[in-house]
Amino acid sequence: MKPILSAPFSRDDTGVSAIMRKVLLALTPATVIGLLLFGWPALFLFVVTVGSALLWEALCLLLAGKAVRPTLLDYSALLTGWLVALSLPPWAPWWIGVTGSFIAIVVGKQVYGGLGQNLFNPAMLARVALLVSFPLEMTTWVNPLNAPGWADSWTIAFGGDFAFDSYTGATLLGHLKTEFSQGRGLSAAYASGGYGTLASWFGVTRGSLGETSAIALAGGGLWLLRQKVITWHIPVSLLATVIVLASLFTLIDGERYPGPLFHLGSGALMLVAFFIATDYVTSPSSPLGQLLFGAGCGAIIFLIRTWGAFPEGAGFAVLLMNSLTPVIDHYVRPRIYGRDLKGRPLELEGSQ
């Protein structure tokens, strides 16, 4: 039999579904920790958010006349719904999850043409849209390890009339911003809120469902690096930028600006660094472009956390840098083999 192509041959069994499965596996430890910390209401919200994301995806495919089963089995809609669920307050009402998955799947993905066509990260688009539209539901944080029983949990998720007062409080980022606005220093803020950096690293603190355990998220991210699902450029440049800025400003005024360990263990930083900013579709394609993208995300996150109106700036940072990705890709492109940096063919030595 005559070969169709000449050697050398390259074989690779990596596909969309295989990559998505690995990302889901890497997210599992942080997800399990969040569900254990926040109990049945968090589990109900997680199931509703992920399930509705799959339903919105199927509906869009049906309306477009596309095959539903193959697309759903690439796990991209599952991952999008999963990330939306992890970015929500653990006891948010069910309709927040459904609305968030609608924004992510329909507005953030399918309107652009589906997988690989979207400009903005769908999960972060949903998070920011929900935060702006429903600030009360998106900033009601509950204490970990204080979950109610099954009946009360059902009321929290689907009834909407549960008394939250004895369960809620501010996140670490929000509490410090409030204390600073009242003229208190960092040590006084820690003492008044009963917070600690170590607790935030392990996840025993208030926050979104999947953002509380920085160690679990970092471990999953490092595993993705080992599996070569992502490269080091965006996570390293993002985290390094936050570390450098936090170190610089804490040297200037240690009572006003928390150090790098605080920032690394708080909020959505680890989730963004390893699972959101590294999205293939919405981040630059070249290594240098990825370094610039990560550094931009890190700088914006630090600026919003330090001087912005919102305690956490991860979602805004990702969306702003997503909008700059086409510009970065235009000006920072890898050189094509056989061409110069401007794309012109290289002349062979001795050619006339």
N, C-alpha and C positions, 0 to 999 in steps of 0.2 A: 504493500500500500504506500502510495506516494505521500510524504508529509505535506501538510498545508502550509506550515511556516517553518522557517529554519531556526536552528538553535542560536543562542541559548534560550531556554524556557524558564519562566518564573511562575511558581505556583503559590497561591495564598488563599487560604480558606476563610479569611477575615471578611465579614460582610456587615451590613447595617445591624441585623438582628444579633449577631455575635458580639458586636461592640456594645449595643444597648444592654444586653444581658450582663456583661461585665460591669457596666456602670451601675446597674440596678443592684448587683451583688455587692459592689463597693459601698453603696448607700445603705445597705441593710443594717449594719451595726448601729449607725446613728439613728436609723428609723426605729429599731427595736428599743433602744435606750429611751427615745422620746415617748414611745407608746407605754413603756413600763413606768416612766416618770409621771405621765399625765393621765393614764388610765383609760377607761372605756370611752369617755367623750372624744378623746383624741383618736381612738381606733374607729369610732363611727365616722368622724370627719374625714379620716384618711380613706376609708372605703368609699364614702360618697364622692369625694373629690376624684379619686382614681377611676371609679366606675363611670362617673359622668364624663370624664375626659374621653374614655373609650366610646361612650355613646355619641358624644359630639363628633368624634372622628368618623364613626360609622355613618352618621347622618350626612355629614359633608360629602363623604365618598359616594353615598347613594344618590345624593342630589347632583353630583358631578358625573354620574354614570360610570364610576370606577369600581373595580372589584374591591370588596370590603375585606375579605379574609386575608389575602396576602399582605395588605398594608397594615392591618392590625397586628399581624404576626411578626412585623419587624420591630415591635416593642417601642417605637418612638412615641406613640400616643401614651402608652403606659408610663414611660419615663417622664414625659411632660406633666402628666397628672400627678405623678409621684413627687416631682420637684415642687409643683404648686402646693401640694398638701404639706410638704416640709416647711414651706415658707409662711404658713398660716399660723395664727395663734391656736394653741391646742384645743381650746374650747369654743372656737368660733361656731356660729350656727351653720346648719347644713347648707343653706342657700349661699353662703359665702363660698363654700367649696364648689358648688355647682356653677356659680357666676364666675369664679376664678378659672375653672376648667374651660368654660365657654370662651372667655377672653383669650386664654392661652391657645386653645385648639382652633377656634373659628377665626378670631381676629388676628392672633399672632402668628398663625401657621397657614391655615387653609385659604384665607383671603389672598395670600401671596402665591398660592399654587401648590402648597403642600410641602413635604419634607425636602429640605435643601434649598428652598426658595425664599425663606423669610429673612427679613433684614434684622429684626430684633429678637432677642431671646424670649420665647413665648412665656416661660415661667416668670421671668422678671417683669415682663410687660403686664402680666396678670397681677403680680404682687403690687406694683406701683399703682396700677389703675384702681385696685381695691383699696389701697391705702388712701388715695386721694378721694375716692367716692364714699367710702365707709370708714372714716377715721376711728369711730368709737369701737366698732366690732374688730377692727384691725389693730387696736392698741389696748385690748383688754387681755392682760397677761395673768396667768394663774400660777399659784405656787406648786412646785413639783412635790411628788410623794404625798399628795393631799387629795387624791381623787375620791369622789363619792361612789356610792353603790350603783348597781345596774339601773334601777328605776330612776334615780336622780340623774344619772348619766344620759339616759334616754331623753329626759326632759331638757337637759342642757343642749343636746345636739339638735333635737327636733321640736321641742316645745317653746323655747325662747323666753320662759318666764321664771328661770331659776335665779335665786338670790346669790350674786357673785361676791358680795362685799367681804365675806370672811375668807375668800379664796384668792383674791386678786391683789395685785401690786404692780409696781413699775419694774421694768427690766433694769439690768445694771447700767446700760448706756443711758436709758431715760432718766434713771434716778440721779446719776452723776450730773447730767445736763441740768436738771432742775435745781440741784444743790448749788452748782456753779452759778446759775442765774441769780441765786439769792446771796451770793457773796461768800459761800462756804468753800473751804479748801478740800483737797482730795481725801486727806485723812479723816476729816469730819464727815464727809459724805459716806465713806466706807463704814464708819462707826454708826451713823444714824440709820443706814440701810441694812446693816448686818450682812454685807456682801463680802466676798473674798475671791481673789483671782483663781485660786485652786478649784473652788466650787464651779466656776464658769468653765474651766477646762474639762472637768468631768461631766458637766451637764446638769448639776444639781442647782439650777437657778431658773428664773423666769425667762421665757423667750419663745420663739416659734418652735413648732413641733420638732423640726430636724436640725435646728441650729445650736442647740444648747451644749452638745458634747463636742468640743473642738478636737479632742483627742481621737474620737471615733471617726470624725470627718477627715482629719489629717491622715489617719491610718488607712482609710479607704482610698484617699487620694494618692498616697504613696504606692499602694497596691496597683492602682491604675497606671502609675508611672512605670512600675516594674513590668506590667503586662504590655507596655508600649501602646496603650490606648490613648494616652495623652503624652505630650512632651513637657519638658521642665520649664520652657521659656515663660509661659504666662504665669504659672503658680509662683515661680521663684521671683520674677520681676515684680509681681503684685505684692507678695509678702515682704520682699526686700524694701520696696518703696515705703510701705507702712512702717516697717521697723526703723528705717533711717529717719523718717519724719518724726515718728514718735520719740525716738532717742534724742533727736535734736531739740525738740520742744520741751521734753521733760527735763533736759539739762538747763534750759532757760528758766523754767518755772515748774518745779516738781509738784507743787500744790495745785496747779491749774491744769497741767497736761499729763495725763496718765502715760506710763511707759509702754514699751512694745509688748510686754507679756499681757498687759490688760487688753490691748487691741487684738492680739492674736487669739486670745481665748474668748472674746466677746462677739456676740451677734453672728452675722452671716459671713464673716470674713473667710473662714475655711471652706464653707460651702461654695462660695463664689470662686475662690481661688482654684479649686480642684474640679468642680462639677458644673459651674455656670459659665465662667469666663472662657473656659477651654472648649466650649461648643464649636464644633468644626464649621458650622454654617455661618455663624455670626462673628467669628474672630478672624484676624488676618491669616493668610496662608504662609507667609515667609517667616523664618525664625526671627529676623530683626523686627518685622512688623508685630510679631507676637510679643516681643520684649517691650516695644513701645505701648502696645495695647494693655499689657499687664501693669506697666508702670502708671499709665493713665488711670486705670481702674483704682489702683492703690492710692494714688494721690487724691482722687475725687472722694473716695471713701473716707480718707483721713480728714479732708477739708469739711465734708458735711458733718462728720461726727464731732469735729472740734468747734466749728463756727456755724453750722447750718441749723435750720429750724427743726429738722428731723433728727432723732437720736442715731438712726442707722442710715447709711447712705449707699449700701451695697446695690440695691436695685437701680437707683438712679445712676450710679456710676457705670454699671453694665450697659444700660440703655444709651447713655451718652456716648460711650466708647463704641457700641454697636453702630451708631450713626456715623462714626468716623472710620469704620472698617473699610468701606470702599475707597476713601481718600488714602488711607494707609496702604492698601493694596495697590493703589495707582502709583504712588511715589516710591514705595519700598517693595520692589519685586526681585525675586531671585534671578540671577543671570541664566539664560537658556544656554545649554551646551552648544558651542559653535558660534555664539553671538556675543557681542560686547554688552556693556551695562545698559546701552540704549536700544538693544535689540537688533543691532545691525550685524549682518554676517561677518565673521572674522575672515580675513584673507589668509590663505594658506601660504607658507613660506615657499618661495621659488615660483609662485604662480604669476602669470603674465596679466 
